[in-house]
Amino acid sequence: MTDQGIQFPKFYVTASSPCPYIEGNEERKVFTELRGPEAIALNEALGKVGFRRSQTVVYRPACENCSECVSVRVMAQEYTPSRSQRRIARQNSDLKSEVRPSTATQEHFDLLTQYLSARHADGSMAGMTMEEFEEMVESSPVQTVSIEYRKVMTNELVAVALTDELSDGLSMVYSYFDPAYEKRSIGTYLIHDHIERTRYANQPYVYLGYYVQDSPKMNYKARFKPLERLGPNGWYPFDRDADAV
């Protein structure tokens, strides 16, 4: 007799393509679809072993000759902002944030277009259409929200974070902002705000995706402490050797 209620997902591997983080490397990913009534539970289970969600799939690196992508998460209840992070929080204290439904709006799309043109003009998302943006934002099979950041005085939209709400915290899926606010370290502020939200909700973690030591695009995540990283035997303190766990 078999249990028809258990559905094991099918996994697929992408073809090799140029790595976006380390020049000269090739990347591959293993992925599976999120669908049906088990999508939320599957997303949570795979997220704990290093998978990330993108629209209706979850994926993780499966590169043949590289293991530099490391899943990391902030221990929100023990988070202690550095002097620099406290300064950035004060610098952005004129912003207000609000959790909104994960709905694609023209205002959000215009901000994303501005962000991509300034920061990632040669990236895979450059030239994204409104229809593609709607797919990115609205096709989530799990509990996803858009957190808006606006100027208190003018209500000007400054940044948006697409965020998954998990049973043990928040997972930052994708964020974008007005390039004029980059000098405020707005990206750091968005992570700081997510940690504070998680602390207030008395949940343990903020999932930041992958840390890549040799990539300036990804190694900034090590600044948020205490941080945990995922190894072969589970999660352990970022600064501890995996062999000591």
TORKOL-4160 file (C-alpha; in steps of 0.2 Angstrom, whole numbers, padded with zeros to 4 digits, m for minus):
245
<pt num="1" X="0000" Y="0000" Z="0000"/>
<pt num="2" X="0007" Y="0017" Z="m0004"/>
<pt num="3" X="0003" Y="0034" Z="0004"/>
<pt num="4" X="m0005" Y="0044" Z="m0010"/>
<pt num="5" X="m0003" Y="0060" Z="0000"/>
<pt num="6" X="0016" Y="0061" Z="m0001"/>
<pt num="7" X="0022" Y="0069" Z="m0017"/>
<pt num="8" X="0040" Y="0069" Z="m0020"/>
<pt num="9" X="0046" Y="0083" Z="m0032"/>
<pt num="10" X="0055" Y="0080" Z="m0048"/>
<pt num="11" X="0072" Y="0089" Z="m0049"/>
<pt num="12" X="0080" Y="0096" Z="m0065"/>
<pt num="13" X="0097" Y="0103" Z="m0068"/>
<pt num="14" X="0101" Y="0118" Z="m0080"/>
<pt num="15" X="0114" Y="0118" Z="m0093"/>
<pt num="16" X="0130" Y="0127" Z="m0089"/>
<pt num="17" X="0131" Y="0146" Z="m0091"/>
<pt num="18" X="0143" Y="0160" Z="m0086"/>
<pt num="19" X="0144" Y="0163" Z="m0068"/>
<pt num="20" X="0137" Y="0180" Z="m0063"/>
<pt num="21" X="0148" Y="0181" Z="m0048"/>
<pt num="22" X="0165" Y="0174" Z="m0052"/>
<pt num="23" X="0172" Y="0179" Z="m0069"/>
<pt num="24" X="0178" Y="0164" Z="m0079"/>
<pt num="25" X="0167" Y="0151" Z="m0069"/>
<pt num="26" X="0152" Y="0141" Z="m0075"/>
<pt num="27" X="0136" Y="0139" Z="m0065"/>
<pt num="28" X="0123" Y="0126" Z="m0065"/>
<pt num="29" X="0107" Y="0125" Z="m0054"/>
<pt num="30" X="0096" Y="0111" Z="m0048"/>
<pt num="31" X="0078" Y="0116" Z="m0047"/>
<pt num="32" X="0060" Y="0110" Z="m0045"/>
<pt num="33" X="0043" Y="0118" Z="m0047"/>
<pt num="34" X="0032" Y="0124" Z="m0032"/>
<pt num="35" X="0014" Y="0120" Z="m0036"/>
<pt num="36" X="m0002" Y="0113" Z="m0028"/>
<pt num="37" X="m0007" Y="0112" Z="m0009"/>
<pt num="38" X="0011" Y="0107" Z="m0004"/>
<pt num="39" X="0020" Y="0122" Z="m0011"/>
<pt num="40" X="0021" Y="0131" Z="0005"/>
<pt num="41" X="0028" Y="0116" Z="0015"/>
<pt num="42" X="0040" Y="0112" Z="0001"/>
<pt num="43" X="0047" Y="0129" Z="0000"/>
<pt num="44" X="0050" Y="0130" Z="0018"/>
<pt num="45" X="0058" Y="0112" Z="0018"/>
<pt num="46" X="0069" Y="0116" Z="0004"/>
<pt num="47" X="0073" Y="0133" Z="0010"/>
<pt num="48" X="0081" Y="0126" Z="0025"/>
<pt num="49" X="0093" Y="0116" Z="0014"/>
<pt num="50" X="0099" Y="0130" Z="0004"/>
<pt num="51" X="0086" Y="0133" Z="m0010"/>
<pt num="52" X="0080" Y="0150" Z="m0015"/>
<pt num="53" X="0063" Y="0154" Z="m0023"/>
<pt num="54" X="0061" Y="0163" Z="m0040"/>
<pt num="55" X="0043" Y="0164" Z="m0046"/>
<pt num="56" X="0036" Y="0146" Z="m0046"/>
<pt num="57" X="0052" Y="0137" Z="m0044"/>
<pt num="58" X="0065" Y="0134" Z="m0031"/>
<pt num="59" X="0084" Y="0132" Z="m0035"/>
<pt num="60" X="0101" Y="0130" Z="m0028"/>
<pt num="61" X="0118" Y="0130" Z="m0036"/>
<pt num="62" X="0124" Y="0113" Z="m0043"/>
<pt num="63" X="0141" Y="0118" Z="m0050"/>
<pt num="64" X="0153" Y="0105" Z="m0055"/>
<pt num="65" X="0170" Y="0113" Z="m0050"/>
<pt num="66" X="0164" Y="0126" Z="m0037"/>
<pt num="67" X="0156" Y="0128" Z="m0021"/>
<pt num="68" X="0158" Y="0146" Z="m0017"/>
<pt num="69" X="0139" Y="0150" Z="m0015"/>
<pt num="70" X="0135" Y="0148" Z="0003"/>
<pt num="71" X="0117" Y="0150" Z="0010"/>
<pt num="72" X="0117" Y="0162" Z="0025"/>
<pt num="73" X="0104" Y="0168" Z="0037"/>
<pt num="74" X="0104" Y="0182" Z="0051"/>
<pt num="75" X="0100" Y="0177" Z="0068"/>
<pt num="76" X="0088" Y="0191" Z="0071"/>
<pt num="77" X="0085" Y="0190" Z="0090"/>
<pt num="78" X="0104" Y="0191" Z="0093"/>
<pt num="79" X="0107" Y="0204" Z="0080"/>
<pt num="80" X="0119" Y="0218" Z="0085"/>
<pt num="81" X="0120" Y="0232" Z="0072"/>
<pt num="82" X="0137" Y="0239" Z="0070"/>
<pt num="83" X="0141" Y="0257" Z="0072"/>
<pt num="84" X="0140" Y="0259" Z="0053"/>
<pt num="85" X="0123" Y="0250" Z="0052"/>
<pt num="86" X="0116" Y="0261" Z="0066"/>
<pt num="87" X="0122" Y="0277" Z="0057"/>
<pt num="88" X="0114" Y="0270" Z="0041"/>
<pt num="89" X="0098" Y="0267" Z="0051"/>
<pt num="90" X="0098" Y="0285" Z="0057"/>
<pt num="91" X="0102" Y="0292" Z="0040"/>
<pt num="92" X="0086" Y="0283" Z="0033"/>
<pt num="93" X="0075" Y="0288" Z="0048"/>
<pt num="94" X="0065" Y="0299" Z="0036"/>
<pt num="95" X="0058" Y="0284" Z="0027"/>
<pt num="96" X="0042" Y="0274" Z="0032"/>
<pt num="97" X="0039" Y="0256" Z="0027"/>
<pt num="98" X="0023" Y="0247" Z="0024"/>
<pt num="99" X="0019" Y="0229" Z="0020"/>
<pt num="100" X="0008" Y="0228" Z="0004"/>
<pt num="101" X="0001" Y="0214" Z="m0006"/>
<pt num="102" X="0013" Y="0206" Z="m0019"/>
<pt num="103" X="0005" Y="0216" Z="m0033"/>
<pt num="104" X="0014" Y="0223" Z="m0048"/>
<pt num="105" X="0010" Y="0241" Z="m0050"/>
<pt num="106" X="0016" Y="0254" Z="m0063"/>
<pt num="107" X="0024" Y="0264" Z="m0049"/>
<pt num="108" X="0034" Y="0249" Z="m0044"/>
<pt num="109" X="0039" Y="0244" Z="m0062"/>
<pt num="110" X="0045" Y="0262" Z="m0065"/>
<pt num="111" X="0056" Y="0261" Z="m0050"/>
<pt num="112" X="0063" Y="0244" Z="m0055"/>
<pt num="113" X="0067" Y="0250" Z="m0073"/>
<pt num="114" X="0076" Y="0265" Z="m0066"/>
<pt num="115" X="0086" Y="0253" Z="m0054"/>
<pt num="116" X="0090" Y="0241" Z="m0067"/>
<pt num="117" X="0096" Y="0254" Z="m0080"/>
<pt num="118" X="0108" Y="0262" Z="m0067"/>
<pt num="119" X="0114" Y="0246" Z="m0058"/>
<pt num="120" X="0112" Y="0231" Z="m0070"/>
<pt num="121" X="0111" Y="0237" Z="m0087"/>
<pt num="122" X="0120" Y="0222" Z="m0094"/>
<pt num="123" X="0111" Y="0209" Z="m0082"/>
<pt num="124" X="0098" Y="0196" Z="m0087"/>
<pt num="125" X="0084" Y="0207" Z="m0080"/>
<pt num="126" X="0088" Y="0222" Z="m0091"/>
<pt num="127" X="0074" Y="0226" Z="m0103"/>
<pt num="128" X="0061" Y="0217" Z="m0092"/>
<pt num="129" X="0043" Y="0221" Z="m0098"/>
<pt num="130" X="0028" Y="0225" Z="m0087"/>
<pt num="131" X="0021" Y="0207" Z="m0091"/>
<pt num="132" X="0037" Y="0199" Z="m0085"/>
<pt num="133" X="0037" Y="0210" Z="m0070"/>
<pt num="134" X="0019" Y="0204" Z="m0066"/>
<pt num="135" X="0025" Y="0186" Z="m0068"/>
<pt num="136" X="0040" Y="0189" Z="m0056"/>
<pt num="137" X="0029" Y="0198" Z="m0042"/>
<pt num="138" X="0012" Y="0189" Z="m0043"/>
<pt num="139" X="0016" Y="0171" Z="m0048"/>
<pt num="140" X="0022" Y="0166" Z="m0030"/>
<pt num="141" X="0013" Y="0151" Z="m0024"/>
<pt num="142" X="0019" Y="0155" Z="m0006"/>
<pt num="143" X="0015" Y="0170" Z="0006"/>
<pt num="144" X="0024" Y="0184" Z="m0002"/>
<pt num="145" X="0023" Y="0203" Z="0001"/>
<pt num="146" X="0030" Y="0219" Z="m0006"/>
<pt num="147" X="0037" Y="0230" Z="0007"/>
<pt num="148" X="0037" Y="0248" Z="0002"/>
<pt num="149" X="0049" Y="0262" Z="0008"/>
<pt num="150" X="0043" Y="0280" Z="0006"/>
<pt num="151" X="0049" Y="0297" Z="0011"/>
<pt num="152" X="0038" Y="0302" Z="0026"/>
<pt num="153" X="0036" Y="0320" Z="0020"/>
<pt num="154" X="0033" Y="0318" Z="0002"/>
<pt num="155" X="0027" Y="0299" Z="0001"/>
<pt num="156" X="0039" Y="0297" Z="m0013"/>
<pt num="157" X="0043" Y="0279" Z="m0017"/>
<pt num="158" X="0061" Y="0275" Z="m0013"/>
<pt num="159" X="0063" Y="0256" Z="m0012"/>
<pt num="160" X="0053" Y="0240" Z="m0013"/>
<pt num="161" X="0058" Y="0223" Z="m0006"/>
<pt num="162" X="0049" Y="0207" Z="m0012"/>
<pt num="163" X="0049" Y="0196" Z="0003"/>
<pt num="164" X="0043" Y="0179" Z="0007"/>
<pt num="165" X="0035" Y="0177" Z="0024"/>
<pt num="166" X="0040" Y="0160" Z="0032"/>
<pt num="167" X="0036" Y="0151" Z="0048"/>
<pt num="168" X="0053" Y="0155" Z="0055"/>
<pt num="169" X="0056" Y="0173" Z="0048"/>
<pt num="170" X="0058" Y="0182" Z="0032"/>
<pt num="171" X="0067" Y="0177" Z="0016"/>
<pt num="172" X="0072" Y="0192" Z="0005"/>
<pt num="173" X="0069" Y="0187" Z="m0013"/>
<pt num="174" X="0073" Y="0203" Z="m0022"/>
<pt num="175" X="0074" Y="0222" Z="m0018"/>
<pt num="176" X="0077" Y="0237" Z="m0029"/>
<pt num="177" X="0078" Y="0256" Z="m0025"/>
<pt num="178" X="0080" Y="0273" Z="m0032"/>
<pt num="179" X="0098" Y="0274" Z="m0038"/>
<pt num="180" X="0099" Y="0292" Z="m0030"/>
<pt num="181" X="0098" Y="0284" Z="m0013"/>
<pt num="182" X="0113" Y="0272" Z="m0015"/>
<pt num="183" X="0124" Y="0285" Z="m0007"/>
<pt num="184" X="0113" Y="0282" Z="0009"/>
<pt num="185" X="0118" Y="0263" Z="0008"/>
<pt num="186" X="0099" Y="0260" Z="0006"/>
<pt num="187" X="0103" Y="0241" Z="0002"/>
<pt num="188" X="0110" Y="0239" Z="0019"/>
<pt num="189" X="0095" Y="0248" Z="0027"/>
<pt num="190" X="0083" Y="0237" Z="0019"/>
<pt num="191" X="0091" Y="0222" Z="0027"/>
<pt num="192" X="0092" Y="0230" Z="0044"/>
<pt num="193" X="0074" Y="0234" Z="0043"/>
<pt num="194" X="0070" Y="0216" Z="0039"/>
<pt num="195" X="0080" Y="0210" Z="0054"/>
<pt num="196" X="0071" Y="0223" Z="0065"/>
<pt num="197" X="0054" Y="0217" Z="0058"/>
<pt num="198" X="0059" Y="0199" Z="0062"/>
<pt num="199" X="0064" Y="0203" Z="0079"/>
<pt num="200" X="0048" Y="0212" Z="0083"/>
<pt num="201" X="0038" Y="0197" Z="0077"/>
<pt num="202" X="0049" Y="0186" Z="0088"/>
<pt num="203" X="0055" Y="0175" Z="0074"/>
<pt num="204" X="0073" Y="0169" Z="0073"/>
<pt num="205" X="0079" Y="0171" Z="0055"/>
<pt num="206" X="0081" Y="0183" Z="0040"/>
<pt num="207" X="0087" Y="0173" Z="0025"/>
<pt num="208" X="0099" Y="0183" Z="0014"/>
<pt num="209" X="0102" Y="0170" Z="0000"/>
<pt num="210" X="0120" Y="0166" Z="m0006"/>
<pt num="211" X="0136" Y="0173" Z="0001"/>
<pt num="212" X="0151" Y="0172" Z="m0011"/>
<pt num="213" X="0167" Y="0177" Z="m0003"/>
<pt num="214" X="0176" Y="0183" Z="m0019"/>
<pt num="215" X="0161" Y="0193" Z="m0026"/>
<pt num="216" X="0158" Y="0211" Z="m0020"/>
<pt num="217" X="0140" Y="0209" Z="m0026"/>
<pt num="218" X="0137" Y="0195" Z="m0013"/>
<pt num="219" X="0150" Y="0196" Z="0001"/>
<pt num="220" X="0143" Y="0211" Z="0010"/>
<pt num="221" X="0131" Y="0199" Z="0018"/>
<pt num="222" X="0145" Y="0195" Z="0031"/>
<pt num="223" X="0143" Y="0212" Z="0039"/>
<pt num="224" X="0126" Y="0207" Z="0047"/>
<pt num="225" X="0130" Y="0198" Z="0063"/>
<pt num="226" X="0127" Y="0185" Z="0070"/>
<pt num="227" X="0126" Y="0176" Z="0054"/>
<pt num="228" X="0124" Y="0157" Z="0051"/>
<pt num="229" X="0130" Y="0148" Z="0035"/>
<pt num="230" X="0124" Y="0131" Z="0028"/>
<pt num="231" X="0136" Y="0117" Z="0028"/>
<pt num="232" X="0135" Y="0098" Z="0024"/>
<pt num="233" X="0129" Y="0095" Z="0042"/>
<pt num="234" X="0117" Y="0109" Z="0044"/>
<pt num="235" X="0118" Y="0127" Z="0049"/>
<pt num="236" X="0132" Y="0133" Z="0060"/>
<pt num="237" X="0140" Y="0150" Z="0065"/>
<pt num="238" X="0147" Y="0159" Z="0050"/>
<pt num="239" X="0164" Y="0162" Z="0058"/>
<pt num="240" X="0166" Y="0144" Z="0064"/>
<pt num="241" X="0175" Y="0131" Z="0054"/>
<pt num="242" X="0163" Y="0118" Z="0048"/>
<pt num="243" X="0175" Y="0104" Z="0054"/>
<pt num="244" X="0172" Y="0110" Z="0072"/>
<pt num="245" X="0153" Y="0108" Z="0071"/>
